[in-house]
């Protein structure tokens, strides 16, 4: 986990007590980052005995392929029976990312759900005590390779930014072409106030991470006294080998001469998975769901009890 994000989360806890996050998310195994996650297999007493979970966690709607059809699963607190049936299934995966969905009744339902949950949590204190929203955009990785409905995350980001709640995108897993685009923010069609990158930034050769921020966030830590600065880091900060590997890796990612999978003037990766085969796999009696996007292909086998959602067969190219 990159130290700068952890620091920001800790600052948020000190000043505002809580973050807003999604169930199923995972933001690292350091103290501050763990507190920003909902209870899960990673936060049990044997894993993290100090965990308390200082966040307000929303249940997200998820999308997956099942029996050859892309389906939308809605949280119970959203009253799914009131959502139109035609809004809960898609013949093509790309339909899930269409901006035209912003005008649908489902978008209104998402907005109402988010507003209601925030109001119940905030009571008479308003929204100012929520320090930030932190999400893994589109795909929740370690939590089970869950694809969160992009429309929901887009509405959530807009609702938070309209309330002056800063938005953090944790792109440690999703960034640098993992999902077929350079940044998952492109799939959501919205921009965060803080974005965190790692892993594929160096092509997976050496460790390196970067945390980007808007001028407003950056300037909030600028003052004559260093006591207001983000002082903590780790021994790999800006190390020459990592930065050199990242510079070369990013250049190769973006160059059609070195990355033969690029299309659309270097902005997208071509489809890497045979969708006919994916549909067949999703219809197998032992397969519960399949998620395919960019270099990611994940399938969940049918299971019972505590094994549900945990034993996944996953692959990334």
C-alpha positions as CSV (number, residue, x, y, z in Angstrom):
1,X,0.0,0.0,0.0
2,X,1.4,3.4,-0.9
3,X,2.1,5.5,2.1
4,X,0.6,8.8,0.9
5,X,-2.9,7.4,0.5
6,X,-2.7,5.9,4.0
7,X,-1.6,9.3,5.3
8,X,-4.5,11.0,3.7
9,X,-7.0,8.5,5.1
10,X,-5.5,8.9,8.6
11,X,-5.8,12.7,8.3
12,X,-9.4,12.2,7.3
13,X,-10.1,10.1,10.4
14,X,-8.5,12.7,12.7
15,X,-10.4,15.6,11.2
16,X,-13.8,14.0,10.2
17,X,-13.9,10.6,12.0
18,X,-15.2,8.7,9.0
19,X,-14.9,8.0,5.3
20,X,-17.7,7.0,2.9
21,X,-16.8,3.7,1.1
22,X,-18.4,0.6,-0.5
23,X,-18.8,-2.8,0.9
24,X,-16.5,-5.3,-0.8
25,X,-13.7,-2.7,-1.4
26,X,-10.1,-3.2,-0.4
27,X,-7.6,-0.5,0.1
28,X,-4.5,-2.2,1.5
29,X,-3.4,-3.8,4.8
30,X,-1.9,-0.8,6.6
31,X,-3.8,0.7,9.6
32,X,-5.4,3.7,8.1
33,X,-6.4,1.9,4.9
34,X,-7.9,-1.0,6.7
35,X,-10.1,1.3,8.8
36,X,-11.6,2.6,5.5
37,X,-12.9,-0.9,4.6
38,X,-16.1,-2.6,5.6
39,X,-15.9,-5.8,7.6
40,X,-14.7,-8.7,5.4
41,X,-12.5,-11.8,5.3
42,X,-9.5,-9.4,5.6
43,X,-10.6,-7.7,8.8
44,X,-11.4,-10.6,11.1
45,X,-9.7,-10.8,14.5
46,X,-7.1,-13.3,13.3
47,X,-6.2,-11.1,10.3
48,X,-6.5,-7.6,11.8
49,X,-7.2,-7.7,15.6
50,X,-7.1,-3.9,15.8
51,X,-9.8,-3.3,13.2
52,X,-12.8,-1.2,14.0
53,X,-13.9,0.1,10.6
54,X,-14.3,3.9,10.9
55,X,-16.3,4.3,7.8
56,X,-19.9,4.5,6.5
57,X,-20.3,1.7,4.0
58,X,-22.8,1.6,1.2
59,X,-24.0,-1.6,-0.5
60,X,-23.2,-1.3,-4.2
61,X,-25.1,-2.7,-7.1
62,X,-22.9,-5.2,-9.1
63,X,-22.9,-6.4,-12.7
64,X,-21.9,-9.8,-14.0
65,X,-22.6,-12.3,-16.8
66,X,-24.8,-15.2,-16.0
67,X,-26.2,-17.7,-18.5
68,X,-24.9,-15.5,-21.4
69,X,-26.6,-12.3,-20.2
70,X,-25.2,-9.3,-18.3
71,X,-27.3,-8.9,-15.2
72,X,-27.5,-6.2,-12.5
73,X,-27.8,-7.2,-8.9
74,X,-29.3,-4.5,-6.6
75,X,-28.8,-4.1,-2.8
76,X,-32.0,-5.0,-0.8
77,X,-32.0,-1.5,0.8
78,X,-32.6,0.0,-2.7
79,X,-36.0,-1.8,-3.0
80,X,-35.0,-3.6,-6.2
81,X,-38.7,-4.6,-6.8
82,X,-39.4,-1.0,-7.7
83,X,-36.7,-0.9,-10.5
84,X,-37.8,-1.6,-14.1
85,X,-36.9,-5.0,-15.3
86,X,-35.4,-3.7,-18.5
87,X,-32.9,-1.7,-16.4
88,X,-31.5,-4.9,-14.8
89,X,-30.2,-6.8,-17.8
90,X,-28.0,-6.0,-20.8
91,X,-27.3,-8.0,-24.0
92,X,-23.9,-6.4,-24.4
93,X,-21.3,-5.4,-21.8
94,X,-20.6,-2.0,-23.4
95,X,-24.3,-1.0,-22.7
96,X,-23.4,-0.9,-19.1
97,X,-21.0,2.1,-19.7
98,X,-23.3,4.1,-22.0
99,X,-23.8,7.7,-20.8
100,X,-27.4,7.6,-22.0
101,X,-28.1,5.6,-18.8
102,X,-27.7,8.9,-16.9
103,X,-31.2,9.9,-17.9
104,X,-32.8,6.6,-16.9
105,X,-35.1,6.0,-14.0
106,X,-32.4,3.8,-12.4
107,X,-30.1,6.8,-12.2
108,X,-32.8,8.6,-10.2
109,X,-33.2,5.5,-8.0
110,X,-29.5,5.5,-7.3
111,X,-29.5,9.2,-6.4
112,X,-32.5,8.7,-4.0
113,X,-30.8,5.6,-2.4
114,X,-27.5,7.5,-1.9
115,X,-29.3,10.6,-0.5
116,X,-31.5,8.5,1.8
117,X,-28.5,6.5,3.2
118,X,-26.4,9.6,3.7
119,X,-29.3,11.3,5.5
120,X,-29.9,8.3,7.8
121,X,-26.3,8.3,8.7
122,X,-25.8,12.0,9.2
123,X,-29.0,12.8,11.1
124,X,-29.0,16.5,12.2
125,X,-25.2,16.9,11.7
126,X,-25.2,17.3,7.9
127,X,-22.6,15.8,5.6
128,X,-19.6,17.7,6.8
129,X,-18.3,15.0,9.1
130,X,-17.7,12.6,6.2
131,X,-14.1,13.3,5.2
132,X,-14.1,11.7,1.7
133,X,-15.5,9.1,-0.6
134,X,-13.0,6.3,-1.4
135,X,-13.7,3.7,-4.1
136,X,-12.1,1.3,-6.4
137,X,-13.5,2.5,-9.7
138,X,-15.5,-0.1,-11.7
139,X,-13.8,-3.3,-10.3
140,X,-13.3,-4.2,-6.7
141,X,-10.3,-6.4,-6.9
142,X,-9.3,-8.3,-3.7
143,X,-12.9,-8.1,-2.4
144,X,-13.9,-10.7,-5.1
145,X,-13.4,-9.2,-8.6
146,X,-16.8,-7.5,-8.3
147,X,-17.9,-5.1,-11.1
148,X,-19.8,-2.2,-9.6
149,X,-22.4,-0.7,-11.8
150,X,-20.6,2.3,-13.4
151,X,-23.8,4.3,-13.4
152,X,-24.0,3.9,-9.6
153,X,-20.4,5.0,-9.0
154,X,-20.9,8.0,-11.4
155,X,-24.0,9.1,-9.5
156,X,-22.2,8.6,-6.2
157,X,-19.3,10.7,-7.2
158,X,-21.6,13.5,-8.4
159,X,-23.6,13.4,-5.2
160,X,-20.5,13.6,-3.1
161,X,-18.8,16.4,-5.1
162,X,-22.1,18.4,-5.0
163,X,-21.8,18.2,-1.2
164,X,-18.1,19.2,-1.3
165,X,-17.0,15.7,-0.2
166,X,-13.6,15.0,-1.8
167,X,-13.5,11.8,-3.9
168,X,-10.6,9.3,-3.9
169,X,-10.1,6.8,-6.7
170,X,-8.0,3.8,-5.5
171,X,-6.6,2.7,-8.9
172,X,-3.8,0.6,-7.5
173,X,-5.4,-2.4,-9.2
174,X,-7.5,-0.8,-12.0
175,X,-5.0,1.7,-13.3
176,X,-2.7,1.6,-16.4
177,X,-4.7,-0.4,-18.9
178,X,-5.9,-3.2,-16.5
179,X,-9.5,-2.5,-17.5
180,X,-8.7,-1.7,-21.1
181,X,-8.2,2.0,-20.6
182,X,-5.3,4.0,-19.0
183,X,-7.5,5.0,-16.1
184,X,-10.8,3.6,-14.9
185,X,-12.0,7.2,-14.5
186,X,-12.4,7.1,-18.3
187,X,-15.0,4.4,-18.0
188,X,-16.9,6.3,-15.3
189,X,-16.7,9.6,-17.2
190,X,-15.9,11.5,-14.1
191,X,-12.8,12.7,-12.3
192,X,-11.7,12.3,-8.6
193,X,-10.0,14.8,-6.4
194,X,-7.3,12.3,-5.5
195,X,-6.2,9.3,-7.5
196,X,-3.8,6.6,-6.4
197,X,-1.7,4.4,-8.8
198,X,0.8,1.5,-8.5
199,X,1.4,-2.0,-9.7
200,X,1.2,-1.8,-13.5
201,X,2.8,1.7,-13.5
202,X,6.2,0.0,-13.7
203,X,4.9,-2.9,-15.7
204,X,5.1,-5.0,-12.5
205,X,8.9,-4.9,-12.6
206,X,9.7,-3.0,-9.5
207,X,7.6,-1.3,-6.7
208,X,6.4,2.3,-7.3
209,X,3.3,4.2,-6.5
210,X,2.0,7.7,-7.1
211,X,-0.8,9.7,-5.6
212,X,-2.2,12.5,-7.7
213,X,-4.4,15.4,-6.4
214,X,-6.1,18.5,-7.6
215,X,-4.6,21.9,-6.9
216,X,-7.2,22.5,-4.2
217,X,-6.2,19.3,-2.3
218,X,-2.5,19.9,-2.8
219,X,-2.7,23.5,-1.6
220,X,-4.5,22.5,1.6
221,X,-1.2,21.0,2.8
222,X,0.9,24.0,1.8
223,X,1.9,26.3,4.7
224,X,4.9,28.0,6.3
225,X,4.9,25.4,9.0
226,X,5.9,21.8,8.0
227,X,3.6,20.5,10.7
228,X,0.7,20.8,8.2
229,X,2.6,18.9,5.4
230,X,2.3,15.2,4.6
231,X,5.7,14.2,6.2
232,X,5.6,10.4,6.2
233,X,6.8,8.3,3.3
234,X,8.7,5.0,2.7
235,X,12.2,4.2,1.7
236,X,11.3,3.6,-1.9
237,X,10.0,7.2,-2.4
238,X,11.0,8.4,-5.9
239,X,13.7,5.8,-6.2
240,X,15.6,6.1,-9.5
241,X,15.1,2.6,-10.7
242,X,11.3,2.6,-10.1
243,X,10.8,6.0,-11.8
244,X,12.9,4.9,-14.8
245,X,10.9,1.7,-15.1
246,X,7.7,3.6,-14.8
247,X,8.7,6.2,-17.4
248,X,9.6,3.5,-19.9
249,X,6.6,1.3,-19.1
250,X,4.1,4.1,-19.5
251,X,5.7,5.1,-22.8
252,X,5.4,1.5,-24.1
253,X,1.8,1.2,-22.9
254,X,0.8,4.3,-25.0
255,X,2.8,3.5,-28.2
256,X,1.1,1.4,-30.8
257,X,4.5,0.3,-32.0
258,X,5.2,-1.5,-28.7
259,X,1.7,-2.2,-27.5
260,X,0.0,-4.0,-30.4
261,X,-3.3,-4.3,-28.6
262,X,-4.0,-0.5,-28.7
263,X,-6.9,0.7,-30.9
264,X,-8.9,3.9,-31.3
265,X,-5.8,6.1,-31.7
266,X,-4.1,4.6,-28.7
267,X,-7.0,5.1,-26.2
268,X,-8.4,1.6,-25.8
269,X,-7.2,-2.0,-25.8
270,X,-8.8,-4.4,-28.3
271,X,-11.0,-7.0,-26.8
272,X,-8.8,-9.7,-25.5
273,X,-11.4,-12.4,-24.6
274,X,-13.5,-14.5,-27.0
275,X,-17.0,-13.4,-25.9
276,X,-18.6,-16.5,-27.4
277,X,-16.4,-18.7,-25.2
278,X,-17.1,-16.4,-22.2
279,X,-20.9,-16.8,-22.8
280,X,-20.5,-20.6,-22.8
281,X,-18.5,-20.5,-19.6
282,X,-21.1,-18.3,-17.9
283,X,-23.8,-20.9,-18.8
284,X,-22.0,-23.8,-17.2
285,X,-23.9,-25.3,-14.3
286,X,-20.9,-24.9,-11.9
287,X,-20.3,-21.2,-12.7
288,X,-22.2,-18.6,-10.8
289,X,-21.0,-15.5,-12.5
290,X,-18.3,-14.2,-14.9
291,X,-16.8,-10.7,-15.2
292,X,-14.7,-9.8,-18.3
293,X,-13.2,-6.4,-18.9
294,X,-9.9,-5.3,-20.4
295,X,-7.2,-7.7,-19.3
296,X,-9.4,-9.1,-16.5
297,X,-11.4,-12.3,-16.7
298,X,-12.9,-13.6,-13.4
299,X,-15.3,-16.4,-12.7
300,X,-17.0,-17.4,-9.5
301,X,-17.9,-21.1,-9.0
302,X,-21.1,-22.0,-7.3
303,X,-20.4,-22.6,-3.6
304,X,-22.1,-22.7,-0.3
305,X,-21.6,-21.2,3.2
306,X,-18.5,-19.2,3.9
307,X,-16.9,-20.1,0.6
308,X,-19.4,-18.0,-1.4
309,X,-17.7,-15.1,-3.1
310,X,-14.2,-16.0,-1.9
311,X,-12.8,-19.0,-3.9
312,X,-12.5,-17.3,-7.3
313,X,-10.6,-18.5,-10.4
314,X,-9.2,-15.3,-11.8
315,X,-6.9,-14.4,-14.7
316,X,-5.3,-11.2,-15.9
317,X,-3.2,-10.9,-19.0
